C-alpha cells in the first residue's frame, strides 16, 4: 500500500493542528488542560501508546497500595489518532489503569463511537486522578467540566443510568462495580466491555458512577480527502476476497463460530468438550435485531454453560450488561459453580445444570446487589476455590479468568494469555493453529509480531478485523509484514497531514509494548503460572489429540525477545 504524497516534499505538509489533554482531579473537583507539543504528539501518536505514557507520567508508584483506595492510581482514556475520521474501522479508544487485584496494568482497547465524541469535545486524552468523597458523575463539554452528585444513580442498572442522565455518549458502571465485585465491568455507549473488571473496580473505588460527553462538533475531514476515499475503497475491496470476513463485517464477530468445530477452539460445557454440532445454532439462528451478543458472550454465557438458544444467551448478556458484570469472568464463575454444586458445596444455589435461564438470572442479580441466594459468589475465583472447592472446574490464572476458548487449538493465543494479554489471534481462529513439533519459534514469532502490530493499530485506531482477509489467506506464514504497518501509516498520514512511514508505526508499536512491559516490571508483576493440565491433556471429544507445551513456547518467546 503506497503512502500518500503530500503537496510538498516535506516531512510535514500542513501546520500542526494542536492536541490537548484534560487532567481531572477528582478529590478537588478541578481540571486543567495540558497542551501536547508537536514533538510529543508525533512521538506518542495516540491511543495505546499515548495512554500508557500518560499513566506512567501521572502515577505515584509509592502510593498504589490498597489502603489508598486507588486515589493515586490514574485512569486514562485515550482515543486513537484517527478516531474522528469517517471510516468506522478507525474508531478505537484505549483505557489504562492498574489492576487492584493482580497488581499489573489493565489495558483495554475498544471500538466505540465514544472515542470520536471525546475528540469532538476537543480532548486527545483524559486523565483521572484522586478519589471522590461521594458517588459522582462527570460531564465534559468543550472547555467545560461539570461535576454533579450521582447518589440518585446508586444501584441503577447501566441502561437506566443512561436513560436518566439523558446523555448520548456515556461511560458508566453498574451495581456490581459500586460494590467492588471482582467480576464487574464497564459499559460504554450501551456496550458491555469484556475483560474490563479492573477498570470497573477502579471507577467504583474512585466513586465515579459515570462520565458523559457533550461534543460540540461532529467529526472532521482528513488532510487528504481523496486518499481517505481510496483507503475506504481498499478496505471494502479486501472484504470481497474473504466470504467469512464479509459476513463478520455485516453480522458481527459471532460469525467466527463457523470455524469453531473445524479447529476445535470453543470451550464447551465448562471446558469439557471442544466439538458440538449445536454451535451452529449460535450463528445460524442469530438475529442481530432481536439477539445481541458478541463472540465472547456467545461462548462464555452460551457454549460454556451448554446453552445453545440465541434468545437465552441474549437474556444473560443483557443482564450482565445491566448489572455491570464481565461476561468472560461470569462465564468462568458460573461454570465453576456448576461443578462445585455437583460436589455438594454450593447447595444454597439453584439448579445450574438445567438450561433454565431464570436460575442464572437470579444468581447474577444476587452477585451484583449483594443479597439473595448466590451473593456469596461475589469474591475472587481463587478465594472461592479455597473456600468451596471445585478446583477442577475453575479455569483461571491466579484470580484472572480465562477466555472461553480451548487453548490447545490456539498455541499463540495461549502464550499471550499466559502473559496477561487476552486479545484474540484471528489467524488461529480462522485458519487453525494447533501446535506442531519443532514449530515453537514460529508461534513465538507470531506473538511478538502481533503485539507490535496491535500496538501500532491501537495507537492509530484501526480495528484488528481489518486484517481478517489477510490472515485468512496467509496464516500461519508471516507474509506482508510491512503492508500491515503501511496501512496504519497511511491513515496516520491522512489524519495528521505529515508523512508517517511503516517503519515509524512499527517503532511506535514496539514502544507501546515495551513501555507496558517496563511499567509492569516496576509494579513488581511477573507472568503467573498457567495450569499445564489445561494444555497438556490431549483427551477430548475432538477427533485430533492436541497439546500446547507452554514451557517451550515461553522459552522460545524470551529467546526471540533478546534478539528483538
N, C-alpha and C positions, 0 to 999 in steps of 0.2 A: 504494500500500500504506500503510495507516494505521499510525502509530506507537502503541505500547502506552500506555494511560492508566494511570499508576501510582496507587496507592491514595490518595496525597495529591498535590495540585497543587504539587509542588516539583520542583526540578531533580534532587534525589536523594531517593528514597523509602525507601531502605534504607541501613544502615550500610556503610561502605567495608569490603570483605571482606579487604583486605590482600594484597599481592603481593610476592614475594621473588625476588631474583636470586642466582645462585650464581656466584662468581668462583673459578676453579680455576687455581692457579699450578703449572704442570707441572714447572718447574725445582726448586721447593722441595717439591713434592708436598704442598701445603697448599690449603685452601679457606676461604672465608668468605662469609657471607650479607650481602646488601645489601637493605635494605627500601626498596621504592618508596613514595614519599609519595603521598597521594591526588591531589595536583595533577599529579605526574609520570605517574601511572597514567592519569588522564583525558586528558592531553596526548599521551602516546606510544602509548596503546591497547595494542598488542601486535603480534606477527607482524613484518611487514616494517618498519614504522616504528620499532618498539622495537629490532629487531636492528641497523638502520643507526645509530641513536642510540648504542647501546652500543658498536658498533665504533669510532665516532668518539671516544667517551669513553676507551676503553682503548688505542687505537693510539698508537704512538710514531712519528710521521711522519718523524722524522730518523733512524730506525733500521730502515728497511724494505728495505735493500739485501740482495742475495742472500748477502753474506758473513755475515749474522746468522742464516742458515738459518731464517727466518720466526719467530724467537723473539719478536720484538716485533710480529708480525702476529696480532692476535686472531682467534679462530674463535668465532663467535657462533651459538647455536641459540636461536631464539625461537618457541615455539608461538603460534598465533593466540589472540586474546582468548577466543573461544568454542569452542576445540578440544576441551574436555572436556564439552561438552553432547552431547545424544543424536544430533542429525542427522548423518549420515555426511558430508554436504557441507560441514561446518564444520571438519573436522579437518586443517588445514594447519599447516606449520611452515616458517619461513624460516631459511636458513643464509647467513651472510655472512662473507667473508674477502677478502683482497687476492689477486688472481691473480698468482702468481710469474712467469708467462710474459708476460702482457700489461701488467702494471703498473696495472690498474684493479680496481675492486671486482667480485667474483664473488658474485652474489646468486641463490640458488635457493630456490624455494618448492615444497614437496612436500605432496601429500595423503597422509597416513600416520597410522597409529594410534600411532606413536612420539610424536607431539605430545601426544596425550591422556595417554600414560603419563608424559611429562615433567611435565605439570601435576599429575597424580595423585601424583607424588613430592613435590609442594609447591613447584615452581620455575616461575616465569614466564619465565625465560631462563637460559641457562648460557653463561659466557664463559671460554674457554681462553686463557691467555697463557703465555709461556715455552716451553721445549722440554725434553722428557725426555732423560735420558742414555742410556737403553736402550729397547727396544721395550716399551711399557707398555699395560696395559688399565686402564680406569676404570669402576667401577660406582657408581651413585647410588641411594641409598635415602632415605627421609625423614630429613633432618638427619644423613646419614652419607655420606661419600665414601671409597671404598676404591681404592687403587692396588695393582696387582699386576704382577709380572714376566710379560710376554707373549712372551718369547723362544721358548717352546714352540709359539707360534702362528705363528712366522715361516714365510712361504711357503705358509701354509694357504689354500685357497680360502675364499670368504665363507661358503658353506654349511657347510663343515667347521668353520669358526670358530664359527658359531652353535651347531652341534651340541656341540662340546666345551665351549663356555662355559656351556651349559645355562641360557641367559637368553632369555626370550621376546622382549623388546624390545631390539634391538641395532643399533647403527650401527657399521659396520666397513669396512675397506679390504682389498683383495686383494693378490696378489703384485705386480701392476703398480704400485700406488701405493707399496709399500715400496721399489721400485727407482726411484721418481720418473719413471716413464714418462709422457710428456706426454699420452697417450691414456687415462689411468686414470680411475676414477670411484669413488664411494662406494656402499655398499649399505645400505639402511635397511629393517629387517624383511623381508629377502628380496626387496627391490625395488631394481633397478638404476636409478640416477638419471641420466638423460641430461644432458649439458652440465654435469657436475659435476667436470671434470678439475681445476679449481683447488682445490676442496675436498679431493679425494684427494691432490693434491700437498702441500698444507699439512699434512694429517694425517700423511703419510709423512715429511715433513721434521721435524715435531714428535715423531716416533716414537710416535704414538698408534695402536695397532692397532684398538682397539675401545672403544666406550662402551656400557655396558649399564645398563638401568633396571630397578629392582625396585619398582614402585609399591605404595603401601600402601592406596590407596583405588581405587575403580572409578567414575570419572565423578562428576557432581554434577547436581543439579536447578537449572534456571534460577530467577530470582526471580519469574517469572510462568509456571508450567507450562501454564496454559490458552492463553496466547498462543504458547507454544512449540509446542503441538499444532496450533494454527491455522497457524503458519508451516510446519510439516511438511506439512500437508494442501495448502497453497498450492503448495509445491514439487511435490508429486505431481500436482496438477491441471494445473500448467503443462506437465508432460511429456506429458499427453494431447493437447495441441494440436499436437504435433510427433511424427510417427511415427519420424523419424530420432533425435530426442532420446530417445525411449523405448528404441530399440534401443541407443543409446550407453550409456544408463544401465544396461541389463541385460547387455550383452555387452562393453562397453569402447569406448575411443576408436578402435579399429581399424575400427569401422563407418563412420567418416567417409570411408573409402576409396570408399564408394558414389558420392561426388561427384567423385572424382579425375579420372576420364575425362571427365566432363561439362564441367569447367572447366580441365582440363589443368594441375594444380598438383603432380603427382607427378614426382619426378626418377627417371627410369628409365634403366638401362644407363649409369651414370656420367654422368648429366645429358644424354645424347644425345637421349633421347626424352621425350615428355610424355603420350603416349597409348598404351595397351596393354590389350587386352581380357583379358589374363591377370591383370590386377589384381583381377578378380572373385574369383579363387581365394583371395586373401589374406583375404577376409572371409566368402565363402560357404562355404568349406571349413574355416574356423576353428572349432576345438572348444576352448572355454575350459578344459575338464577335462584335455585332453592337450597342446594347443598354447598356450603362454603367451607372448605378445609384445604390445607396445603399437604405436600408430600410428608412432612414431618408429622403433622396431625393425623393423616391417614394411617401411618404406620404405628405411631405411639399410642393413639387412642382407638385404633381400629384393629389392625392385624395383630398387634402385640396382646390385645385383650380378647382376641378371637371374635371380633365384631366386624362383620363384612357388609352391613347395610349402610349405605351412604347417609341416609337421613339420621340414623342413630349416631354415627360418628360426628355429623354436623351438630347434633344436640350437645354432645360432650365438648366439642371445640368451642361452641358458643358459650357454654357455661364456664369453661376455662378462661375465655376472653373477658366475660363479665366480671368474674371474681378475681381476675388478675393472676392467673396461675399459668406456669410454664408448661405447655403440653408435653414436651420431651421429658421433663422431670416428673410430671404427673403420670405419664405412661409407665415409667420405671417404678414409681411408687405403688401404683395400683397392681402392676404385675407382681411385685414383691408381696403385696398384701394378699393376693390370691394364693400364693404358695404358702405364706405363713399361716393363713387361716386354715388351710388344709391340715397343717401340723397342730392346730388347736390352740395357738397362742393369741389369735385375734378373734375370739368368739364374740366380742362386742360389735363386730362389723356385720352388716347384712350380707347375704349370699352374693359373692362376686364371681362365682363360676357360671352363673346363668348369664344370658345376654340381655337381661332386664336392665335397661339404661337408667331407670328410676333409682336403683340401688347405688349406682355410681354417682348420680347427681347428688344424692343425699350425702355421700361421703365427701364430695368436693365442696359442698356448702359447709359441712362441719369443719373441714380443714380451714377454709377461708375465714369463717366467722368465729372460730374457736369455741364452738358449742355444738352439742349433738353427738350422735354416735359416729365416731371416727375423728373427732378433734385431736385424739392422741397422736395422729399421724403427722401433725404439723411440726415435725422435727427433722433434723438431717438424717439422711439414709443410713449413715454409719451408726448413728445413735439408735435408730430404730432396730437395726440388726442386732446390736449389742443387747437391747432390752427384750426383743421379742423373738429373735432367731430368724430362720428363713434365709440364711446366707446364700444358699444355692440359687435362690430366686431373685437376688439383688444384683443388678448389673450396673455397676458404677466403678469409678476410680476414686478411691477415698470417699469423699462426700459428693463428688460430681457425677451425676447420672450420665450414662452412655446414650448415644443416639440410638434410634430404633432400627439399627442395621445389624446384619450378621457380618462381622468384620473379617471372618475367614475368607470371604469373597472379595474383600477390599483391603489389600495389604498396605497400599499407600495411605489410605484414609485411616487405617488402624495405627500406622506410625504417627500421623499428625494428631490423632485423638490422644495418643499416649503422651503427647507433649502439650495437651490442653487446647488444641485447635480443632473446633468442631465444624469447620467449613467442609462442604461436600466436594469430593473429587468427581466431577461429572463424567470424565472419561471412563472411570471404572464402572460407573453405573450403567452406561450405555454400550460399552464395548467389552466389559468383563475384565477383571484384574486379579484373578486368583494367582497365588504365589507359585513360581516355578523355580526349581532348584538352580542355583547359580545366577539368579536374576535379582539378587538383593540390591545391588548397586543401581540398577535401573529404577527400582521403586524408590530408593532413597533420593536419586537424582530428580525424579518427578516431584517428590515432596519439597525439595529445595527450590526447584523451578517454579512450582505453583505458589509457594509462599512469596517469592519475589514478584511473580505476575500479579497475584492478588493485591499485594501492597501497592503496586502501580495503579491497577484498575480502581481500587477503592479510594485512592487519592484523587484520581481524575473524575470518577463517578460511574464508570462502565459496569454494567451488570455482568456477573460471571456467565450468564446464559448466552451472551453474545458469542462465546467460544464453543457453544454446543455443536454447531455444524462442523467446526474444525476438529474437535476431539472425537466426534462421531466418525470421522473419516480416518484419522491418523493414529489415534491412541492404540497401543502403548508406545509407539515410536515417537520420539521427540523431534518433530519437524516444524519448520516455520517458527522457530522461537522468536526471531526478530519481528515477524509480522504481527504477533500478539501485542508487543510493546509499541510497534508503529501505529497501531490503531489508537492506543491511548495517547500517543504523542500527537496524532492528528487532531483529536478532539480537544486536547490541551492547547494546541496552537490556535485553533479556531476560537477558543474561549478567551485567550489572553492577548492575541494579536502579536505574539512573538514566536519564534521558531523553537519548538521542542523536538528533540530527536528521540529515536527509540532507545539510544544509549542513555540519554538523560532520564527517561522514565524507568529503565531497568535499574539505574543507580538509585532513583527515588524508592522503588520497591524494595531494594536491598536495604536501604537506610531505614525504612519503616520496620522491616522485620528485625534488623539488628538493634534498633532502639528499643523495641518491645522486649527483646531478649535481655538487653542490658538493664532495663528497669526491673524486670523480674529477678535478675541476679541481685540487684541492690535490695530488693524486698526480701531476699533470702529464700526464694522459691526454687524447688527442684522438681524435675519430672517425676510424677508419682508412679508407683508400680502398677502395671496393668496385670489383671488376673490372667495368667497364662493359660489356665484351663479353658478360658473362653476362646482361645485361638489355636491351641494345640490338639484339642479333641476333635478329630475329623468326622466323628459319627453324627449323622443327621438323616433326615428323610430326603435330602438332596442326592441325586444319583452319583455325584462325584464326591470323593472324600478330599477335603481341602484343609490346610493348616496355614498358619502365619507365624514363622519364627521371629518374634518381635525383637529378641536379643540380637539376632544377626542384622535385622533392619536398622536398629539403633546404632550398632557399631559401624555399619556402612554409612549411615547418615552423618555421624560425627567425623568419620574419616574424610568424607567429601567436604564437610564444613570447614575442616582445617585448610584444605586447598582453596576454598572459596574466600 
